[in-house]
Amino acid sequence: MSLKGKTAIITGSNSGIGLGVAWEIARSGANVVLNSFTDRDEDHALAAEIAKETGVEARYIKADMSKGDECRALIEQAGVCDVLVNNAGIQHVAPIDEFPVDKWDAIIAINMNSAFHTTAAALPMMRKAGWGRVVNIASAHGLTASPFKAAYVAAKHGVVGMTKTVALETAEEPITANAICPGYVLTPLVEAQIPDTMEKYNMGREEVIKKVMLERQPSREFATVEQLGGTVAFLCSDAAKQITGTTISVDGGWTAL
Ligand code: NAD
């Protein structure tokens, strides 16, 4: 389905999954708003490249998703929001009794609270437009847990719960809310975990990828940002009109185990 004339805001989209989703949604015809907390020339250049290659309007708006007022300001500044993709996220790994409080607070704020603020600001715009899609990029960790990821698992389970509530509150309107739950996708967020894991297990890079990371992913393959973008595009299609309040796993079988 063409999303021509629609505008999609994707939080945390100057890298990884968010950027992949922005490209895929732009290829479907929607104008896109990219975001992160930096304001560098290369951030704006990403939007310019998408606009040039796909012919849609693309903008980059700086907003720190750890701050509620900036989350809301992002939506207000964009002025229109037909598709909201809550994607910004960070990770920190530590046993719970050693988990740094500032890391806990940052993960809960960026990975969960930001979706509350952006959704609250975007729903009135969707209602006015008579159509809307909220897509939250949760995680396999929104459905299951791993040790040492307490904050991330708590935030992602929270996002899945919030998604269901938003779906119920909009159930009789032409708006849907769903969460996508990826398994491992090779992005900077995952790359950053490789060196520590290599040291911890005294393994090489490929061994860590196959034996530690993809050990949980039965397909033994990373999901790709293009596959995530395609899933968001599907949720924006007419075929997905009755899909609301649920999760779609893109995890190579992880949560089937
Ligand atoms: P990434 O590090 O490549 O991207 C994270 C994005 O969030 C970046 O654009 C970053 O700039 C942005 N961001 C971080 N802090 C921010 C802040 N304070 N304000 C605004 N933006 C901020 O990582 P990714 O793997 O692409 O992760 C994207 C999302 O997908 C996250 O929510 C993550 O939890 C989720 N996810 C990733 C994987 C994976 O294997 N990569 C698996 C499941 C879920």
Residues whose N, C-alpha, C, O or C-beta is under 5 A from the ligand:
A	BS01	NAD	G12 S13 N14 S15 G16 I17 G18 N35 S36 F37 A63 D64 M65 S66 N87 A88 G89 I110 I137 A138 S139 A140 P182 G183 Y184 V185 T187 P188 L189 V190
